[in-house]
Amino acid sequence: MSQSSGPAGAMERHQVAVYVGALVAGGLVGRAAPGAGPGLEHALDPVLALLLYVTFLQVPAADLLRSLRAGRFLTATLVANFVVVPLVVAVMFPFLPADQAVRLGVLLVLLAPCVDYVIVFSGLAGGSSRRLLAATPLLLLAQMILLPLFLHLFMGSGLADVVEAGPFIEAFLVLIVIPLALAWLTQAWAARRAAGRKAADAMGTTMVPLMAATLLTVVASQVPQLGDSLADVGRVVPFYLLFLLVMAFAGLALARLFRLGAHDGRALVFTGATRNSLVVLPLALALPDALAVAAVVVVTQTLVEVIGMIVYVRTIPLLLPAAGAGAPADGRRDGPARPPRR
Protein backbone atom coordinates (compact mmCIF):
# COMPACT_ATOMS: atom_id res chain seq x y z
CA MET A 1 0.00 0.00 0.00
CA SER A 2 1.47 3.34 -1.00
CA GLN A 3 1.96 6.22 1.32
CA SER A 4 -0.64 8.98 1.29
CA SER A 5 0.43 12.18 -0.39
CA GLY A 6 -0.09 15.81 0.48
CA PRO A 7 -0.74 17.13 4.01
CA ALA A 8 -2.38 13.86 5.14
CA GLY A 9 0.68 11.89 4.04
CA ALA A 10 3.04 14.32 5.77
CA MET A 11 1.07 14.04 9.02
CA GLU A 12 1.08 10.24 8.77
CA ARG A 13 4.83 10.09 8.24
CA HIS A 14 5.42 12.37 11.25
CA GLN A 15 2.49 11.24 13.38
CA VAL A 16 4.42 10.85 16.64
CA ALA A 17 5.63 14.46 16.41
CA VAL A 18 2.04 15.50 15.64
CA TYR A 19 0.76 13.71 18.74
CA VAL A 20 3.43 15.19 21.00
CA GLY A 21 2.54 18.62 19.63
CA ALA A 22 -1.14 17.95 20.36
CA LEU A 23 -0.31 17.01 23.95
CA VAL A 24 1.71 20.19 24.44
CA ALA A 25 -0.97 22.33 22.82
CA GLY A 26 -3.63 20.71 25.00
CA GLY A 27 -1.63 21.46 28.13
CA LEU A 28 -1.18 25.09 27.09
CA VAL A 29 -4.87 25.50 26.29
CA GLY A 30 -5.86 23.90 29.58
CA ARG A 31 -3.60 26.27 31.52
CA ALA A 32 -4.39 29.41 29.53
CA ALA A 33 -8.17 28.92 29.43
CA PRO A 34 -9.20 26.75 32.38
CA GLY A 35 -12.77 27.98 32.03
CA ALA A 36 -13.01 26.09 28.75
CA GLY A 37 -12.48 22.78 30.54
CA PRO A 38 -16.17 21.86 31.05
CA GLY A 39 -17.02 22.65 27.43
CA LEU A 40 -14.09 20.63 26.16
CA GLU A 41 -15.08 17.77 28.43
CA HIS A 42 -18.49 17.67 26.72
CA ALA A 43 -16.66 17.53 23.38
CA LEU A 44 -14.69 14.44 24.42
CA ASP A 45 -17.30 11.85 23.52
CA PRO A 46 -18.13 13.29 20.07
CA VAL A 47 -14.45 13.62 19.13
CA LEU A 48 -13.64 10.14 20.38
CA ALA A 49 -16.73 8.68 18.69
CA LEU A 50 -15.66 10.22 15.36
CA LEU A 51 -12.14 8.83 15.79
CA LEU A 52 -13.53 5.38 16.50
CA TYR A 53 -15.90 5.62 13.52
CA VAL A 54 -12.89 6.14 11.24
CA THR A 55 -11.07 3.29 13.01
CA PHE A 56 -14.01 0.90 12.60
CA LEU A 57 -14.27 1.92 8.96
CA GLN A 58 -10.93 0.17 8.41
CA VAL A 59 -12.24 -3.10 9.92
CA PRO A 60 -14.47 -5.06 7.49
CA ALA A 61 -17.54 -6.60 9.12
CA ALA A 62 -16.52 -10.08 7.98
CA ASP A 63 -13.14 -9.72 9.70
CA LEU A 64 -14.85 -8.73 12.94
CA LEU A 65 -17.15 -11.75 12.85
CA ARG A 66 -14.18 -14.05 12.24
CA SER A 67 -12.38 -12.46 15.19
CA LEU A 68 -15.20 -13.50 17.53
CA ARG A 69 -13.93 -17.06 17.08
CA ALA A 70 -10.38 -16.14 18.16
CA GLY A 71 -10.54 -18.09 21.41
CA ARG A 72 -6.87 -17.84 22.35
CA PHE A 73 -6.79 -14.08 21.93
CA LEU A 74 -10.01 -13.53 23.88
CA THR A 75 -8.78 -15.79 26.68
CA ALA A 76 -5.41 -14.00 26.78
CA THR A 77 -7.22 -10.65 26.91
CA LEU A 78 -9.32 -11.72 29.89
CA VAL A 79 -6.29 -13.14 31.69
CA ALA A 80 -4.29 -9.96 31.10
CA ASN A 81 -7.03 -7.61 32.32
CA PHE A 82 -8.67 -9.57 35.10
CA VAL A 83 -5.88 -11.78 36.46
CA VAL A 84 -2.52 -10.14 35.71
CA VAL A 85 -3.60 -6.50 36.18
CA PRO A 86 -5.24 -7.11 39.60
CA LEU A 87 -2.12 -8.98 40.71
CA VAL A 88 0.10 -6.08 39.62
CA VAL A 89 -2.18 -3.62 41.42
CA ALA A 90 -2.17 -5.84 44.51
CA VAL A 91 1.63 -5.70 44.63
CA MET A 92 1.58 -1.90 44.32
CA PHE A 93 -1.34 -1.33 46.69
CA PRO A 94 0.56 -1.39 50.03
CA PHE A 95 2.93 1.27 48.70
CA LEU A 96 0.21 3.68 47.54
CA PRO A 97 -0.37 6.86 49.55
CA ALA A 98 -2.46 6.12 52.63
CA ASP A 99 -5.17 8.61 51.68
CA GLN A 100 -8.36 6.60 51.04
CA ALA A 101 -9.52 8.83 48.17
CA VAL A 102 -6.17 8.54 46.40
CA ARG A 103 -6.23 4.76 46.72
CA LEU A 104 -9.80 4.59 45.47
CA GLY A 105 -8.94 6.70 42.41
CA VAL A 106 -5.98 4.47 41.55
CA LEU A 107 -8.09 1.32 41.92
CA LEU A 108 -10.98 2.69 39.86
CA VAL A 109 -8.79 3.54 36.91
CA LEU A 110 -6.23 0.73 36.92
CA LEU A 111 -8.73 -2.10 37.37
CA ALA A 112 -10.91 -1.09 34.39
CA PRO A 113 -9.56 -1.98 30.90
CA CYS A 114 -9.94 0.58 28.11
CA VAL A 115 -12.49 -0.04 25.36
CA ASP A 116 -12.12 3.05 23.18
CA TYR A 117 -8.86 4.65 22.07
CA VAL A 118 -6.88 1.49 22.86
CA ILE A 119 -8.18 0.23 19.50
CA VAL A 120 -6.64 3.22 17.75
CA PHE A 121 -3.28 3.18 19.55
CA SER A 122 -2.95 -0.56 19.07
CA GLY A 123 -3.65 -0.14 15.36
CA LEU A 124 -1.00 2.56 15.07
CA ALA A 125 1.51 0.05 16.45
CA GLY A 126 0.39 -2.62 13.97
CA GLY A 127 -1.80 -4.43 16.48
CA SER A 128 -4.98 -6.25 15.50
CA SER A 129 -7.78 -3.69 15.75
CA ARG A 130 -10.45 -6.20 14.76
CA ARG A 131 -9.46 -8.54 17.59
CA LEU A 132 -9.75 -5.75 20.18
CA LEU A 133 -13.02 -4.56 18.73
CA ALA A 134 -14.46 -8.07 18.97
CA ALA A 135 -13.32 -8.27 22.61
CA THR A 136 -14.91 -4.94 23.59
CA PRO A 137 -18.35 -6.17 24.73
CA LEU A 138 -16.75 -8.90 26.83
CA LEU A 139 -14.32 -6.44 28.45
CA LEU A 140 -17.10 -4.00 29.32
CA LEU A 141 -19.35 -6.67 30.78
CA ALA A 142 -16.53 -8.25 32.78
CA GLN A 143 -15.38 -4.98 34.32
CA MET A 144 -18.93 -3.97 35.27
CA ILE A 145 -19.25 -7.26 37.17
CA LEU A 146 -15.75 -7.53 38.60
CA LEU A 147 -14.89 -3.92 39.51
CA PRO A 148 -17.18 -3.86 42.60
CA LEU A 149 -15.68 -7.20 43.67
CA PHE A 150 -12.14 -5.89 43.28
CA LEU A 151 -12.97 -2.72 45.24
CA HIS A 152 -14.44 -4.86 48.01
CA LEU A 153 -11.30 -7.01 48.15
CA PHE A 154 -8.95 -4.03 48.25
CA MET A 155 -10.90 -1.51 50.36
CA GLY A 156 -13.83 -3.24 52.00
CA SER A 157 -17.57 -3.32 51.31
CA GLY A 158 -18.19 0.36 52.08
CA LEU A 159 -16.81 1.57 48.74
CA ALA A 160 -17.75 -1.26 46.39
CA ASP A 161 -21.11 0.33 45.54
CA VAL A 162 -19.54 3.41 43.89
CA VAL A 163 -19.58 1.50 40.60
CA GLU A 164 -22.76 2.02 38.57
CA ALA A 165 -23.70 0.46 35.25
CA GLY A 166 -24.87 3.75 33.68
CA PRO A 167 -21.50 5.22 32.54
CA PHE A 168 -20.41 1.86 31.11
CA ILE A 169 -23.63 1.39 29.14
CA GLU A 170 -23.53 4.97 27.85
CA ALA A 171 -19.91 4.58 26.78
CA PHE A 172 -20.70 1.33 24.99
CA LEU A 173 -23.55 2.92 23.04
CA VAL A 174 -21.90 6.26 22.21
CA LEU A 175 -18.33 5.07 21.62
CA ILE A 176 -18.83 1.57 20.24
CA VAL A 177 -22.34 0.75 18.96
CA ILE A 178 -23.16 3.98 17.12
CA PRO A 179 -19.73 4.49 15.46
CA LEU A 180 -19.60 0.80 14.51
CA ALA A 181 -23.08 0.88 12.97
CA LEU A 182 -22.23 4.02 10.99
CA ALA A 183 -18.96 2.46 9.83
CA TRP A 184 -20.75 -0.65 8.58
CA LEU A 185 -23.33 1.48 6.77
CA THR A 186 -20.49 3.40 5.13
CA GLN A 187 -18.80 0.15 4.11
CA ALA A 188 -22.05 -1.05 2.52
CA TRP A 189 -22.38 2.27 0.67
CA ALA A 190 -18.77 2.06 -0.52
CA ALA A 191 -19.35 -1.47 -1.82
CA ARG A 192 -22.21 -0.28 -4.02
CA ARG A 193 -21.44 3.28 -5.06
CA ALA A 194 -18.35 5.13 -6.28
CA ALA A 195 -19.35 8.10 -4.12
CA GLY A 196 -19.30 5.80 -1.10
CA ARG A 197 -15.81 4.57 -1.94
CA LYS A 198 -14.57 8.15 -2.28
CA ALA A 199 -16.17 9.12 1.03
CA ALA A 200 -14.65 6.11 2.81
CA ASP A 201 -11.21 6.84 1.32
CA ALA A 202 -11.48 10.48 2.37
CA MET A 203 -12.42 9.54 5.92
CA GLY A 204 -9.45 7.17 6.06
CA THR A 205 -7.06 10.10 5.58
CA THR A 206 -8.39 11.82 8.72
CA MET A 207 -7.02 9.28 11.22
CA VAL A 208 -3.95 11.24 12.32
CA PRO A 209 -5.71 14.65 12.58
CA LEU A 210 -8.55 13.05 14.54
CA MET A 211 -6.14 11.34 16.94
CA ALA A 212 -4.32 14.66 17.43
CA ALA A 213 -7.65 16.42 18.07
CA THR A 214 -8.61 13.72 20.58
CA LEU A 215 -5.35 14.03 22.49
CA LEU A 216 -5.57 17.82 22.52
CA THR A 217 -9.17 17.70 23.76
CA VAL A 218 -8.43 15.13 26.46
CA VAL A 219 -5.46 17.05 27.86
CA ALA A 220 -7.03 20.52 27.57
CA SER A 221 -10.23 19.36 29.29
CA GLN A 222 -8.49 17.50 32.12
CA VAL A 223 -5.60 19.83 33.01
CA PRO A 224 -7.90 22.43 34.66
CA GLN A 225 -9.28 19.73 36.94
CA LEU A 226 -5.87 19.23 38.47
CA GLY A 227 -6.17 22.64 40.13
CA ASP A 228 -4.05 22.85 43.25
CA SER A 229 -3.80 19.08 43.64
CA LEU A 230 -0.26 18.77 42.32
CA ALA A 231 0.88 17.09 45.54
CA ASP A 232 -1.66 14.32 45.02
CA VAL A 233 -0.68 14.10 41.37
CA GLY A 234 2.98 13.78 42.19
CA ARG A 235 2.36 10.89 44.55
CA VAL A 236 0.57 8.69 42.01
CA VAL A 237 2.53 9.42 38.82
CA PRO A 238 5.35 6.95 39.67
CA PHE A 239 2.79 4.18 40.15
CA TYR A 240 1.20 4.89 36.77
CA LEU A 241 4.58 4.88 35.07
CA LEU A 242 5.52 1.63 36.82
CA PHE A 243 2.21 0.10 35.74
CA LEU A 244 2.88 0.94 32.08
CA LEU A 245 6.38 -0.51 32.30
CA VAL A 246 5.32 -3.74 34.04
CA MET A 247 2.31 -4.33 31.78
CA ALA A 248 4.42 -3.94 28.64
CA PHE A 249 6.57 -6.92 29.63
CA ALA A 250 3.66 -8.83 31.16
CA GLY A 251 1.78 -8.46 27.87
CA LEU A 252 4.77 -9.68 25.90
CA ALA A 253 5.08 -12.71 28.20
CA LEU A 254 1.37 -13.52 27.82
CA ALA A 255 1.60 -13.19 24.03
CA ARG A 256 4.33 -15.83 24.02
CA LEU A 257 2.49 -18.01 26.54
CA PHE A 258 -0.64 -18.04 24.36
CA ARG A 259 1.45 -18.33 21.16
CA LEU A 260 -0.07 -15.25 19.56
CA GLY A 261 1.27 -13.74 16.36
CA ALA A 262 2.96 -10.35 16.37
CA HIS A 263 -0.16 -8.35 15.50
CA ASP A 264 -2.39 -10.11 18.04
CA GLY A 265 0.43 -9.92 20.59
CA ARG A 266 0.76 -6.16 20.17
CA ALA A 267 -3.00 -5.77 20.65
CA LEU A 268 -2.76 -7.85 23.83
CA VAL A 269 0.01 -5.62 25.21
CA PHE A 270 -2.06 -2.51 24.58
CA THR A 271 -5.26 -3.85 26.13
CA GLY A 272 -3.38 -4.87 29.26
CA ALA A 273 -1.76 -1.47 29.68
CA THR A 274 -4.51 0.94 28.60
CA ARG A 275 -7.16 1.83 31.15
CA ASN A 276 -10.79 3.00 31.02
CA SER A 277 -10.19 6.45 32.52
CA LEU A 278 -12.73 8.32 30.38
CA VAL A 279 -15.50 5.96 31.49
CA VAL A 280 -14.66 5.69 35.19
CA LEU A 281 -14.11 9.46 35.53
CA PRO A 282 -17.88 10.12 35.90
CA LEU A 283 -17.91 7.57 38.74
CA ALA A 284 -15.07 9.42 40.47
CA LEU A 285 -16.71 12.82 39.92
CA ALA A 286 -19.91 11.54 41.54
CA LEU A 287 -18.15 10.58 44.79
CA PRO A 288 -18.79 12.55 48.03
CA ASP A 289 -16.66 15.64 48.69
CA ALA A 290 -14.52 13.70 51.15
CA LEU A 291 -13.38 11.52 48.25
CA ALA A 292 -13.16 14.25 45.61
CA VAL A 293 -9.40 13.77 45.17
CA ALA A 294 -10.17 10.42 43.50
CA ALA A 295 -11.26 12.28 40.35
CA VAL A 296 -7.93 14.13 40.23
CA VAL A 297 -6.13 10.81 40.55
CA VAL A 298 -8.12 9.41 37.60
CA VAL A 299 -7.42 12.51 35.49
CA THR A 300 -3.72 12.17 36.24
CA GLN A 301 -3.75 8.62 34.90
CA THR A 302 -5.28 9.90 31.65
CA LEU A 303 -2.48 12.40 31.14
CA VAL A 304 0.26 9.89 31.97
CA GLU A 305 -1.32 7.25 29.76
CA VAL A 306 -1.66 9.29 26.57
CA ILE A 307 2.05 10.08 26.77
CA GLY A 308 2.81 6.44 27.56
CA MET A 309 0.78 5.27 24.57
CA ILE A 310 2.87 7.39 22.23
CA VAL A 311 5.96 5.68 23.65
CA TYR A 312 4.25 2.30 23.24
CA VAL A 313 3.47 3.02 19.58
CA ARG A 314 7.19 3.39 18.93
CA THR A 315 8.56 0.65 21.20
CA ILE A 316 6.11 -2.27 21.16
CA PRO A 317 6.69 -3.05 17.45
CA LEU A 318 10.42 -3.22 18.25
CA LEU A 319 9.85 -5.58 21.19
CA LEU A 320 7.39 -7.71 19.23
CA PRO A 321 8.43 -7.50 15.56
CA ALA A 322 6.39 -9.05 12.78
CA ALA A 323 7.84 -12.16 11.18
CA GLY A 324 7.50 -10.84 7.64
CA ALA A 325 7.64 -7.45 6.00
CA GLY A 326 4.94 -5.98 8.18
CA ALA A 327 1.74 -7.54 6.79
CA PRO A 328 -0.31 -9.99 8.82
CA ALA A 329 -0.14 -13.61 7.84
CA ASP A 330 -3.62 -13.49 6.35
CA GLY A 331 -2.65 -10.63 4.05
CA ARG A 332 -4.80 -7.95 5.68
CA ARG A 333 -3.59 -4.90 7.55
CA ASP A 334 -4.78 -4.96 11.14
CA GLY A 335 -4.23 -1.37 12.15
CA PRO A 336 -6.11 1.77 11.12
CA ALA A 337 -2.88 3.51 10.21
CA ARG A 338 0.67 2.58 9.42
CA PRO A 339 3.15 2.32 12.28
CA PRO A 340 5.37 5.41 12.59
CA ARG A 341 8.40 5.42 10.33
CA ARG A 342 11.59 4.81 12.24
Summary of the structure (lengths in Angstrom):
residues: 342
radius of gyration: 19.2
end to end distance: 17.5
largest distance: 61.0
contacts: 1190
relative contact order: 0.19
helix: 80%
strand: 1%
